[in-house]
Amino acid sequence: MSTIFFTAWGYQVSILEFIASITSFIGVWLGTTGKRITWPWWALSSALYMIFFYQAALYASAVLQIVFIVAAVWGWRDWAPTGAKPGALSSRTRAWWMAATLISVTALTPVLSHLGAAATWSDAFLLVASLIAQILMVYEKIESWVLWLIVDAVGTIEYAVLGYWFTAVLYFAFTLIAILGWKRWNDTYSH
């Protein structure tokens, strides 16, 4: 799957990266609608991206895909067949999650550096914040989309800096989708 599918502006897109990005886009888009069918798409794209990120020495991002697969099973099991019913976190819980994110990123960054990862603090942030955003999404919390917005913006920058342009463009699209998801879930919660 590391065979080059096409080249765009000097960047070679592998078949693996292309298929992973398309399935991921579909899964995230479906997530904005709150439809339960998002979870199988999420699991498939995560399995493909796990291989891609491992090949790129983005170890935290590769491990994160395992978390996404587990969360996809969890989300499929826990969301009602009719889909998500968004709610909000309390201020105290929100503060707890923010502190957990900062502490975890601070602890993980030197580990990734020691492993010789292609990225350290940004990949640590992507792992930790995505894990938390995914948990919040499974629990149908509006704040998941706010965190996805930040995660996707950081991912866009990280993958662009590393030269993974196709995935960087995908994460830019995810950033825009996160805004839409936040609005849709907030509107659903407000009614």
Backbone hydrogen bonds, N-H to C=O, Kabsch-Sander energy under -0.5 kcal/mol:
donor,donor_aa,acceptor,acceptor_aa,energy
5,F,13,V,-3.0
6,F,13,V,-1.5
8,A,11,Y,-2.6
11,Y,8,A,-2.3
12,Q,10,G,-0.5
13,V,6,F,-3.1
13,V,11,Y,-0.6
14,S,12,Q,-0.6
15,I,3,T,-2.7
16,L,1,M,-2.4
18,F,14,S,-2.4
19,I,15,I,-2.7
20,A,16,L,-2.6
21,S,17,E,-2.3
22,I,18,F,-2.2
23,T,19,I,-2.4
24,S,20,A,-2.1
25,F,21,S,-2.6
26,I,22,I,-2.1
27,G,23,T,-2.2
28,V,24,S,-2.7
29,W,25,F,-2.6
30,L,26,I,-2.5
31,G,27,G,-1.5
32,T,28,V,-1.2
32,T,29,W,-0.7
33,T,29,W,-0.7
33,T,30,L,-0.7
34,G,30,L,-0.5
34,G,31,G,-1.0
35,K,30,L,-1.3
38,T,35,K,-1.6
39,W,36,R,-1.7
41,W,37,I,-1.0
42,W,38,T,-2.3
43,A,39,W,-2.4
44,L,40,P,-2.3
45,S,41,W,-2.5
46,S,42,W,-2.2
47,A,43,A,-2.1
48,L,44,L,-1.9
49,Y,45,S,-2.8
50,M,46,S,-2.1
51,I,47,A,-1.2
52,F,48,L,-1.9
53,F,49,Y,-3.2
54,Y,50,M,-1.9
55,Q,51,I,-2.3
56,A,52,F,-1.3
57,A,54,Y,-1.5
58,L,53,F,-2.7
59,Y,57,A,-1.0
62,A,58,L,-2.1
63,V,59,Y,-2.6
64,L,60,A,-2.3
65,Q,61,S,-1.0
65,Q,62,A,-0.6
66,I,62,A,-0.7
66,I,63,V,-1.1
67,V,63,V,-1.4
68,F,64,L,-2.3
69,I,65,Q,-2.0
70,V,66,I,-2.4
71,A,67,V,-2.8
72,A,68,F,-2.2
73,V,69,I,-1.8
74,W,70,V,-2.3
75,G,71,A,-3.6
76,W,72,A,-2.5
77,R,73,V,-2.1
78,D,74,W,-2.6
79,W,75,G,-2.8
80,A,83,G,-0.7
83,G,80,A,-2.4
84,A,34,G,-2.5
87,G,140,E,-2.3
94,R,90,S,-2.4
95,A,91,S,-2.2
96,W,92,R,-2.1
97,W,93,T,-2.3
98,M,94,R,-1.9
99,A,95,A,-2.2
100,A,96,W,-2.4
101,T,97,W,-2.0
102,L,98,M,-2.2
103,I,99,A,-2.5
104,S,100,A,-2.2
105,V,101,T,-2.5
106,T,102,L,-2.1
107,A,103,I,-1.9
108,L,104,S,-2.3
109,T,105,V,-2.1
111,V,107,A,-0.6
112,L,108,L,-2.2
113,S,109,T,-2.1
114,H,110,P,-2.3
115,L,111,V,-1.8
116,G,112,L,-0.6
116,G,113,S,-1.1
117,A,112,L,-2.3
118,A,57,A,-2.0
124,A,120,T,-2.9
125,F,121,W,-2.7
126,L,122,S,-2.4
127,L,123,D,-2.3
128,V,124,A,-2.6
129,A,125,F,-2.7
130,S,125,F,-0.5
130,S,126,L,-1.5
131,L,127,L,-2.1
132,I,128,V,-2.3
133,A,129,A,-2.8
134,Q,130,S,-2.8
135,I,131,L,-2.3
136,L,132,I,-2.6
137,M,133,A,-2.1
138,V,134,Q,-2.6
139,Y,135,I,-2.1
140,E,137,M,-1.8
141,K,136,L,-3.0
142,I,87,G,-2.9
144,S,141,K,-1.7
145,W,142,I,-1.7
146,V,142,I,-0.7
147,L,143,E,-2.3
148,W,144,S,-2.6
149,L,145,W,-2.1
150,I,146,V,-1.6
151,V,147,L,-2.9
152,D,148,W,-3.1
153,A,149,L,-1.7
154,V,150,I,-2.4
155,G,151,V,-2.9
156,T,152,D,-2.4
157,I,153,A,-1.9
158,E,154,V,-2.9
159,Y,155,G,-2.7
160,A,156,T,-1.7
161,V,157,I,-2.8
162,L,158,E,-2.1
163,G,160,A,-1.1
164,Y,159,Y,-2.8
165,W,163,G,-1.4
168,A,164,Y,-2.3
169,V,165,W,-2.6
170,L,166,F,-1.9
171,Y,167,T,-2.5
172,F,168,A,-1.9
173,A,169,V,-2.3
174,F,170,L,-2.4
175,T,171,Y,-1.9
176,L,172,F,-1.7
177,I,173,A,-2.6
178,A,174,F,-2.7
179,I,175,T,-1.3
180,L,176,L,-1.7
181,G,177,I,-3.2
182,W,178,A,-2.6
183,K,179,I,-2.3
184,R,180,L,-3.1
185,W,181,G,-2.9
186,N,182,W,-2.4
187,D,183,K,-2.7
188,T,184,R,-2.2
189,Y,185,W,-2.4
190,S,186,N,-2.3
191,H,187,D,-1.0
